Amino acid sequence: MDTIANLFSFITTPVSWIIVQFHSLYGAVFGPDSGAAWGLSIVSLVILIRICLIPLFVKQIKATRGMQALQPKMKAIQERYKNDKQRQSEEMMKLYKETGTNPLSSCLPILAQSPFFFALYSVLSSIANGKTIGVINEELLASARQAHIFGAPLAAKFTDSAAKVASLDASITDVRIVTAVMIVLMSLSQFYTQRQLMAKNVDLSVKTPFMQQQKMLMYIFPLIFAVMGINFPVGVLVYWLTTNVWTMGQQMYVINQNPTPGSKAQDQYLTRLLKSISSHGAVKGKAKKKVVAAIVAKGPDRNDNERKFITALTKQGMAAQADGSVIKSSEATADADAASSAAAKRQQPKRQSKSQRQSPNKPSPKK
């Protein structure tokens, strides 16, 4: 872990500077040597990073949905060229290029976070070893070494010896209890985040190997975090637990407001939308109108959830329009009849006079 952290040493100074700025703010409230001041500084660092990563999160959502939509085509390519791996790879790349899909886009947020994560790990390791780093001078180093979160020093790890923990003015029991609880919470938050994605926001109409892979990751990732967590300082556990909670909340918002088409979450969203329309007699909000307009535009290509929504609207005497609004079915019928009548009038031939009705090609009588 230390070797990897050294690769990102170039960013330790910016990360330590950000922490120090937040520490100066929280230190004025809770005291400069308190665990609350240093802990909240790390939490604020996470929030700042995650706000900056929101555009990448949006790309991640689009990439994940794009990959889900491509699974049937990818499976067909694999079966067609199962004996020609090179051609299979070429066809896959061609498919990605044609659809503008990048498999790596789904990993962008976690890849972008990695330098900050390892830089923070390097900073906390230096604090544990009593070494200054970045903008953390001797005074700040002494303050950070005194900071405890629920009795566990900021730089202590689950695997630390009793002597090392004692040098940080803490007991090995406190450190192991606090780190164990944080590791469990970190793993559970990771598991729940992945589980709600699989349970609610996956297109259930498409059964592909991709879904099986996601299910495996749902169990593998928490185990990886649990194993790695015993080597993380308390401050890093605070960082990772905070980012997991942020991801969980951010994903819950996306699932509720912008669910994957064909998923259970979309069915729940359209049910809520139907209740809102029934209550107000109209579609409230631009975002909801865009959803209705998109469903109308799909026509016969609608999935089961969308067909169910349109059918329910019809049963309630309403009809969805191309602009995302809804009108009463009687109005829609009247509009359709008016349009048909206008079309019929346009197609009806003009009345001809008696002379016009005489055929111009009729031969003249013989003299």
Order of alpha helices (4+ residues) and beta strands (2+ residues): alpha-alpha-alpha-alpha-alpha-alpha-alpha-beta-beta-alpha-alpha-alpha-alpha-alpha-alpha-alpha-beta-beta-alpha-alpha
